[in-house]
Every structure is written in C-alpha cells, then in structure tokens.
C-alpha cells in the first residue's frame, strides 16, 4: 500500500486556462442577448415538424400521438418567446458608465457594472454602482441604464453611510490635507 503523505496545504484548486481572466489580454466583449434568437428559430422549426408529423400521421398512428402535438405547441411557444426576448444589446458597459456618471452629478472614483434583465420580455439593463472620487468616498449612487437604447431607467444617490475611518492610514490622511 502506498504511503499517503500529501498534506492539505499542498492541495489547491486551479481554474482551467480558458476561465482564467488574469491571463486574458485585450478588451472583454460581453455576449449579446440577440443570441437567444438562434435557439428560438430551432425551437420553432422542431415544433413545426412535430405538429406537421402529428397532422400527417392521423389519429390512428401508433408511433405519433397527441404528445407530438403537445410538444410541438410547447416548442413553438418557447421559440416565440426566445425571438421576442432576443434584444440586441446596443449599449456596452462603458456607454452605460458614461450615462450613469452624467446622471449622478459627481466625479466618479470606483464603479461596478452588472448586466441584469427586467420584465417579462427580459430587456437587458445595466446596473451601475458608483462611488465618488474622494478617499474615502463621500457619496454613492446606483443607476439602472437600459441596454437597448441607453435611457436611464432609475437612479438613486445618497451620502455614503459606510464608515471607512478604520481603513484610513496616517499616510493617506496626510495626503488629503
């Protein structure tokens, strides 16, 4: 029997090379929502084939029954939803950040962008969290920017309630003076 001398500190969890973002060179392109249309067309095609197969086979068919009709209708409905929800993402995170910066009315330091979807038709919406440029930030804001046309959906700005005084060092306090 082999001697098992591997210690817990020697076991590490490593990302695969294709998922390691630190090795990525160049701008990141966020995937477009209009990719939903491809499976939408496939669902419509397979659904239509199921409905046509059911219609051609007739009521006495052995291998084709009402399940083909139900599956066909379900696939046509699902495919239609994919086509309706396949919005074209025309506003990228940089454009959304510019729109959000205009909306909050203060110089932005740190910011974060996240893409979400709103409504039954899954309209893409950027959620932009912004902090003012002071160190530590005095204000913060949350702005929702429509990913299709760049319109501001909603925004909220407030004084920063977080207490970061224990993170301020003597050096950074001297730089502010």
Legacy VTK file of the C-alpha trace (Angstrom):
# vtk DataFile Version 3.0
C-alpha trace
ASCII
DATASET POLYDATA
POINTS 177 float
0.000 0.000 0.000
1.364 3.426 -0.966
2.250 5.949 1.702
-0.186 8.872 1.518
1.941 11.851 2.615
0.040 14.614 0.827
-0.754 17.464 3.192
-3.836 19.663 2.965
-1.690 22.730 2.159
-0.404 21.020 -0.993
-3.882 20.536 -2.470
-5.013 23.590 -4.414
-7.958 24.428 -6.588
-6.951 25.781 -10.017
-9.106 27.335 -12.715
-8.840 25.894 -16.219
-6.799 28.069 -18.598
-9.831 29.155 -20.627
-11.556 30.518 -17.481
-8.539 32.332 -16.015
-9.351 36.027 -16.504
-5.934 37.189 -15.270
-4.305 35.760 -18.376
-6.750 37.493 -20.744
-5.254 40.213 -22.916
-7.441 42.816 -24.595
-10.930 44.171 -24.044
-13.669 41.889 -22.828
-16.742 41.771 -25.058
-19.949 41.000 -23.221
-22.120 38.428 -25.059
-25.093 39.895 -26.886
-28.648 38.957 -25.927
-29.631 38.514 -29.556
-28.003 35.071 -29.404
-31.328 33.891 -27.940
-32.805 34.082 -31.424
-30.770 31.113 -32.717
-32.359 28.535 -30.389
-35.674 30.346 -30.922
-35.583 29.558 -34.621
-34.543 25.960 -33.872
-37.428 25.525 -31.412
-39.870 26.924 -33.971
-38.578 24.562 -36.657
-38.692 21.434 -34.472
-42.104 22.451 -33.093
-43.489 22.900 -36.612
-42.094 19.491 -37.599
-43.764 17.878 -34.569
-47.119 19.481 -35.383
-46.793 18.534 -39.079
-45.873 14.944 -38.145
-48.907 14.699 -35.908
-51.178 16.157 -38.609
-49.848 13.833 -41.345
-49.907 10.669 -39.187
-53.588 10.952 -38.372
-55.486 9.844 -35.268
-54.795 6.085 -35.657
-50.981 6.319 -35.839
-49.019 4.097 -33.471
-45.730 6.000 -33.121
-47.120 9.549 -33.379
-49.710 10.537 -30.795
-51.055 13.671 -29.116
-47.721 14.034 -27.329
-46.248 15.201 -30.639
-48.899 17.892 -30.840
-48.313 18.995 -27.231
-44.523 19.044 -27.703
-44.894 20.949 -30.970
-47.129 23.618 -29.435
-44.804 23.953 -26.432
-41.737 24.312 -28.682
-43.476 26.902 -30.866
-44.395 28.932 -27.765
-40.872 28.650 -26.354
-39.325 29.581 -29.694
-41.609 32.596 -29.985
-40.551 33.752 -26.516
-36.873 33.427 -27.459
-37.440 35.597 -30.529
-39.296 38.246 -28.536
-36.724 38.245 -25.697
-33.705 38.307 -28.021
-32.985 42.026 -27.606
-29.938 43.475 -29.307
-27.540 44.776 -26.630
-26.524 48.088 -28.222
-25.197 49.753 -25.036
-21.988 48.260 -23.622
-20.752 48.729 -20.053
-18.601 51.762 -20.975
-21.559 53.589 -22.547
-23.690 52.698 -19.510
-20.982 54.026 -17.169
-20.867 57.335 -19.063
-24.662 57.671 -18.869
-24.632 56.796 -15.160
-21.861 59.317 -14.445
-23.912 62.063 -16.106
-26.938 61.088 -14.029
-25.340 61.089 -10.545
-23.693 64.506 -10.868
-20.425 63.822 -9.038
-16.914 62.826 -10.090
-16.761 59.035 -10.064
-13.942 57.063 -8.484
-14.749 53.368 -8.271
-17.604 51.877 -10.251
-19.024 48.456 -10.995
-21.282 47.285 -13.836
-23.563 44.260 -13.883
-25.981 43.202 -16.590
-29.432 42.124 -15.494
-32.783 41.671 -17.175
-36.115 43.246 -16.376
-39.667 42.499 -17.312
-41.362 39.522 -18.873
-39.546 40.123 -22.168
-36.145 40.163 -20.377
-34.979 43.574 -21.529
-31.239 43.924 -20.749
-30.445 46.555 -18.124
-27.069 47.650 -16.792
-26.849 48.116 -13.019
-24.091 50.618 -12.326
-22.838 51.147 -8.764
-20.736 54.317 -8.444
-18.683 55.844 -5.653
-17.440 59.435 -5.593
-13.752 60.103 -6.270
-12.817 61.227 -2.732
-10.804 58.922 -0.496
-12.842 57.570 1.266
-15.877 58.165 -0.970
-18.437 60.614 0.409
-21.296 59.758 -1.991
-22.553 56.695 -3.812
-25.171 56.002 -6.420
-26.983 53.190 -8.173
-28.132 53.789 -11.743
-30.110 51.422 -13.986
-29.338 52.009 -17.660
-31.352 50.362 -20.442
-29.061 48.120 -22.508
-31.032 48.631 -25.720
-31.351 52.413 -26.007
-29.190 53.793 -23.146
-32.057 55.507 -21.329
-31.881 55.885 -17.550
-34.474 53.527 -16.056
-33.963 54.544 -12.416
-31.322 56.083 -10.184
-30.584 56.573 -6.506
-27.871 58.801 -4.990
-27.038 59.153 -1.303
-24.292 60.133 1.085
-22.083 57.136 1.711
-23.248 55.600 5.027
-20.267 53.232 5.268
-17.653 54.055 7.910
-14.197 53.521 6.455
-12.303 55.532 9.059
-10.525 52.445 10.396
-9.129 51.827 6.879
-7.613 55.304 6.502
-3.896 55.241 7.289
-1.791 58.161 8.519
-0.161 58.471 5.070
-3.451 58.755 3.194
-4.838 61.172 5.786
-1.770 63.377 5.301
-2.240 63.334 1.508
-5.763 64.750 1.798
-4.593 67.781 3.781
LINES 1 178
177 0 1 2 3 4 5 6 7 8 9 10 11 12 13 14 15 16 17 18 19 20 21 22 23 24 25 26 27 28 29 30 31 32 33 34 35 36 37 38 39 40 41 42 43 44 45 46 47 48 49 50 51 52 53 54 55 56 57 58 59 60 61 62 63 64 65 66 67 68 69 70 71 72 73 74 75 76 77 78 79 80 81 82 83 84 85 86 87 88 89 90 91 92 93 94 95 96 97 98 99 100 101 102 103 104 105 106 107 108 109 110 111 112 113 114 115 116 117 118 119 120 121 122 123 124 125 126 127 128 129 130 131 132 133 134 135 136 137 138 139 140 141 142 143 144 145 146 147 148 149 150 151 152 153 154 155 156 157 158 159 160 161 162 163 164 165 166 167 168 169 170 171 172 173 174 175 176
